[in-house]
Amino acid sequence: MPADQSRLYADVAFLTNLHPARTYRNLESLNRAADYIKGAFEKLRVPVTEQAFEADGRRYRNIIASFGPPEAERIIVGAHYDVCGEQPGADDNASAVAGLLETARLLHLASPTNPALKHRIDFVAYPNEEPPYFATEHMGSAVHAKSLRAAKVPVRAMLCYEMIGYFNDRPGSQHFPDDALAKLYPSTGNFIIVVGKMGQEKITQQVQTLMQAHAGTLDVQRINLPENMGLAGLSDHRNYWAQGYEAVMINDTSFLRNPNYHQPTDTIGTLDFARMAQVVNGVFGALLAL
């Protein structure tokens, strides 16, 4: 069963219509986003838990939905639900939250006809990916990753949804930080990319290959970057690397393509829901085969 574009749209619409914006300071809106995600997970009749934590005297929540055998090796699928400043955050990161929720729905819908899962698959929605908490211990994903390591949880892989909704078919619409990368990748911004760090080429290639087999006409690229390169760890996957887990980011290349990054113009009307659905189909197919 393919991803439903109307459900993706509805999820993005809810998140982008929250006022004030769902920043780390605006706890009412941030909690409304968390409650929406929790409610969507609870409709799937799977265990749903909250992981609460504090940062600078404020209470935040990771929302977690779990599928499969409770004690099995885990696959983590994550996305952050906060935004940077007073802006709608349609691509960054409502698109990814919508992808997270739709992937969980597809897993629920497929469960009566699919064989039993060999992995436990945890879908995790995080706050505090954006500044001022980015790259600190107060990122929701840092809290979650540390808890897995502390509990000695075996993790097969972590897949991070980060900005999956902006595509551009204009030649030259894809930009790069240097000429060397520009020679290796398409110059048109209509692909999705699996980003891993050097040393984890095997999982990056595996996820890319599996996604491509299920993503229809969407081009799925891959790249492995040095961990100390700024572009490598620009989302929640970085915190799983820090705990020794393999992790990749599923990304539309962010500000290298999308001119609306961290701007009030990051609106729902700029997103391509047909291609978003292809991204979700690709990730869902990969999850079942990893």
C-alpha positions as CSV (number, residue, x, y, z in Angstrom):
1,M,0.0,0.0,0.0
2,P,1.6,3.3,-1.1
3,A,1.9,6.4,1.0
4,D,-1.1,8.6,1.1
5,Q,-0.5,12.2,-0.1
6,S,-3.6,13.5,1.5
7,R,-2.5,12.2,4.9
8,L,1.0,13.8,4.4
9,Y,-0.7,17.1,3.5
10,A,-3.0,17.0,6.6
11,D,0.0,16.4,8.9
12,V,2.0,19.2,7.4
13,A,-1.0,21.5,7.5
14,F,-1.6,20.9,11.2
15,L,2.0,21.6,12.2
16,T,2.5,24.6,10.0
17,N,-0.8,26.2,11.3
18,L,0.3,26.2,14.9
19,H,0.6,29.7,16.3
20,P,2.9,30.8,17.7
21,A,5.5,28.7,15.9
22,R,6.6,25.5,17.6
23,T,9.9,26.7,18.9
24,Y,11.7,25.7,22.0
25,R,10.3,28.8,23.8
26,N,6.7,28.3,22.7
27,L,5.9,25.3,24.8
28,E,2.2,25.4,24.3
29,S,2.6,25.0,20.5
30,L,5.4,22.5,20.9
31,N,3.2,20.4,23.2
32,R,0.3,20.7,20.8
33,A,2.6,19.2,18.1
34,A,3.7,16.5,20.5
35,D,0.1,15.7,21.4
36,Y,-0.8,15.5,17.7
37,I,2.0,13.1,17.0
38,K,1.1,11.0,20.1
39,G,-2.5,10.8,19.0
40,A,-1.6,9.7,15.5
41,F,0.6,7.0,16.9
42,E,-2.1,5.8,19.4
43,K,-4.5,5.3,16.5
44,L,-2.2,2.5,15.3
45,R,-2.8,0.4,18.5
46,V,0.9,0.0,19.3
47,P,2.7,0.8,22.5
48,V,3.2,4.6,22.7
49,T,5.5,6.2,25.3
50,E,6.8,9.6,26.3
51,Q,10.4,10.3,27.3
52,A,10.3,13.5,29.2
53,F,13.4,15.6,30.0
54,E,14.2,19.1,31.1
55,A,16.4,21.8,29.5
56,D,16.9,25.2,31.2
57,G,13.9,24.6,33.5
58,R,11.5,23.7,30.6
59,R,10.0,20.3,30.1
60,Y,10.2,18.6,26.7
61,R,9.0,15.3,25.4
62,N,10.2,12.6,23.0
63,I,7.2,10.7,21.6
64,I,7.9,7.0,20.8
65,A,5.8,4.3,19.0
66,S,7.1,0.7,19.0
67,F,6.4,-2.1,16.5
68,G,7.6,-5.6,16.5
69,P,9.2,-7.9,19.1
70,P,9.9,-5.9,22.2
71,E,13.3,-7.5,22.9
72,A,14.5,-7.7,19.3
73,E,17.4,-5.7,17.8
74,R,16.0,-2.2,17.0
75,I,15.7,0.1,14.1
76,I,15.1,3.7,15.0
77,V,13.2,6.0,12.7
78,G,13.3,9.6,13.9
79,A,12.3,13.2,13.0
80,H,12.3,16.5,15.0
81,Y,9.1,18.5,15.4
82,D,10.4,21.9,16.5
83,V,11.2,24.8,14.2
84,C,13.9,27.5,14.2
85,G,12.2,30.9,15.0
86,E,8.8,32.3,14.1
87,Q,8.2,30.5,10.8
88,P,5.9,27.7,9.6
89,G,8.7,25.1,9.1
90,A,6.9,23.2,6.3
91,D,10.0,21.5,4.9
92,D,12.0,22.0,8.1
93,N,10.7,19.8,9.6
94,A,6.9,19.2,9.2
95,S,7.7,17.3,6.0
96,A,9.8,14.8,8.0
97,V,7.3,14.5,10.8
98,A,4.6,13.7,8.2
99,G,6.9,11.1,6.7
100,L,7.5,9.6,10.1
101,L,3.8,9.3,10.8
102,E,3.0,8.0,7.4
103,T,5.7,5.3,7.6
104,A,4.3,4.2,10.9
105,R,0.8,4.1,9.4
106,L,2.0,2.0,6.5
107,L,3.6,-0.5,8.9
108,H,0.4,-0.7,10.8
109,L,-1.7,-1.3,7.6
110,A,0.7,-3.9,6.3
111,S,0.9,-5.9,9.6
112,P,-2.0,-8.2,8.9
113,T,-0.5,-9.4,5.6
114,N,3.3,-9.2,6.3
115,P,5.2,-11.8,8.2
116,A,6.2,-10.9,11.7
117,L,8.9,-8.2,12.0
118,K,12.4,-9.5,12.8
119,H,13.3,-6.1,14.3
120,R,11.7,-3.9,16.8
121,I,11.0,-0.6,15.0
122,D,10.7,2.5,17.1
123,F,9.4,5.7,15.6
124,V,10.6,8.7,17.6
125,A,9.6,12.3,17.4
126,Y,12.0,14.8,19.0
127,P,12.0,18.4,20.2
128,N,15.1,20.7,20.4
129,E,16.9,19.8,17.2
130,E,17.1,23.5,16.3
131,P,19.2,26.2,17.9
132,P,20.0,27.0,20.7
133,Y,20.0,23.3,21.6
134,F,21.5,21.9,18.4
135,A,24.7,19.9,19.1
136,T,24.0,19.9,22.9
137,E,22.9,17.3,25.3
138,H,19.4,18.9,25.4
139,M,18.5,17.7,21.9
140,G,15.6,15.2,22.2
141,S,17.6,12.8,20.0
142,A,20.6,13.1,22.3
143,V,18.5,12.1,25.3
144,H,17.0,9.2,23.4
145,A,20.3,7.9,22.0
146,K,22.0,8.1,25.4
147,S,19.2,6.2,27.0
148,L,19.6,3.4,24.4
149,R,23.3,3.1,25.1
150,A,22.8,3.2,28.9
151,A,20.3,0.3,28.6
152,K,22.7,-1.5,26.2
153,V,20.0,-1.7,23.6
154,P,21.2,-3.4,20.3
155,V,20.4,-1.1,17.4
156,R,20.6,-2.3,13.8
157,A,20.4,1.3,12.4
158,M,18.9,4.7,12.8
159,L,17.1,6.4,9.9
160,C,16.6,10.2,10.3
161,Y,13.9,12.0,8.3
162,E,15.1,15.6,7.8
163,M,13.5,17.9,5.2
164,I,12.0,15.6,2.6
165,G,9.5,17.8,0.8
166,Y,11.3,20.4,-1.4
167,F,12.2,19.4,-5.0
168,N,13.0,21.6,-8.1
169,D,13.1,20.5,-11.7
170,R,15.0,23.6,-12.9
171,P,18.5,22.8,-14.2
172,G,21.1,24.3,-11.9
173,S,18.7,24.3,-8.9
174,Q,20.9,22.1,-6.9
175,H,23.9,23.7,-5.2
176,F,27.0,22.2,-3.6
177,P,29.6,23.4,-1.0
178,D,32.5,22.7,-3.5
179,D,33.2,21.8,-7.1
180,A,34.3,18.3,-6.2
181,L,30.9,17.3,-5.0
182,A,29.2,19.2,-7.9
183,K,31.0,16.9,-10.3
184,L,29.6,13.8,-8.6
185,Y,25.9,14.6,-8.2
186,P,23.0,15.9,-10.3
187,S,22.7,19.7,-10.8
188,T,18.9,19.6,-10.7
189,G,17.4,19.5,-7.3
190,N,14.9,16.7,-7.8
191,F,16.5,13.8,-5.9
192,I,16.6,12.6,-2.3
193,I,19.9,11.7,-0.7
194,V,20.9,9.2,2.0
195,V,23.7,10.8,4.1
196,G,26.1,8.8,6.2
197,K,29.5,9.3,7.7
198,M,32.7,7.8,6.4
199,G,33.2,4.3,7.8
200,Q,29.5,3.5,7.5
201,E,29.4,3.1,3.7
202,K,27.8,-0.3,3.9
203,I,24.6,0.8,5.7
204,T,24.4,4.0,3.6
205,Q,24.6,1.9,0.4
206,Q,22.1,-0.6,1.7
207,V,19.5,2.0,2.6
208,Q,20.0,3.8,-0.7
209,T,19.6,0.6,-2.7
210,L,16.5,-0.6,-0.8
211,M,14.9,2.9,-1.0
212,Q,15.5,3.1,-4.7
213,A,13.8,-0.3,-5.3
214,H,10.6,1.1,-3.7
215,A,10.7,4.8,-4.5
216,G,9.3,4.6,-8.0
217,T,10.7,7.2,-10.4
218,L,12.4,9.3,-7.6
219,D,16.2,9.3,-7.9
220,V,17.8,8.2,-4.6
221,Q,21.4,9.3,-4.2
222,R,23.9,8.6,-1.4
223,I,26.9,10.2,0.2
224,N,29.4,9.5,3.0
225,L,31.1,12.5,4.5
226,P,33.8,12.9,7.2
227,E,32.0,13.2,10.5
228,N,33.8,16.4,11.3
229,M,32.5,18.1,8.1
230,G,29.7,20.5,9.0
231,L,27.3,19.1,6.5
232,A,27.6,15.5,7.7
233,G,25.8,15.7,11.0
234,L,23.2,18.5,10.6
235,S,20.3,16.6,12.2
236,D,19.4,14.1,14.9
237,H,21.4,11.2,13.5
238,R,24.5,12.8,14.9
239,N,23.5,11.8,18.4
240,Y,23.3,8.1,17.4
241,W,26.8,8.3,15.9
242,A,28.0,9.7,19.2
243,Q,26.7,6.5,21.0
244,G,28.4,4.2,18.5
245,Y,25.3,3.4,16.4
246,E,25.0,3.3,12.6
247,A,22.8,6.1,11.4
248,V,21.8,7.9,8.2
249,M,19.9,11.0,7.3
250,I,17.2,11.0,4.5
251,N,17.3,14.6,3.2
252,D,16.4,16.8,0.3
253,T,19.8,18.6,0.8
254,S,18.2,21.4,2.9
255,F,19.7,24.9,2.2
256,L,21.7,23.6,-0.7
257,R,18.5,23.5,-2.6
258,N,15.6,25.1,-0.6
259,P,15.8,28.9,-0.5
260,N,13.1,28.9,2.2
261,Y,15.3,27.3,4.8
262,H,14.6,28.9,8.2
263,Q,12.5,31.6,6.5
264,P,8.9,32.6,6.8
265,T,8.5,31.4,3.2
266,D,9.0,27.8,4.3
267,T,5.3,27.1,3.7
268,I,3.1,24.2,2.7
269,G,2.6,25.5,-0.8
270,T,6.3,25.0,-1.6
271,L,6.3,21.2,-1.0
272,D,6.0,18.4,-3.5
273,F,3.7,15.8,-1.9
274,A,3.9,13.4,-4.7
275,R,7.7,13.1,-4.3
276,M,7.3,13.1,-0.5
277,A,5.2,10.1,-0.9
278,Q,7.9,8.4,-3.0
279,V,10.4,9.1,-0.3
280,V,8.1,7.5,2.3
281,N,7.5,4.5,0.1
282,G,11.3,4.1,-0.3
283,V,12.0,4.3,3.5
284,F,9.1,1.9,4.2
285,G,10.4,-0.7,1.8
286,A,13.9,-0.3,3.2
287,L,12.7,-0.8,6.8
288,L,11.1,-4.1,6.0
289,A,14.3,-5.4,4.3
290,L,17.1,-4.1,6.6
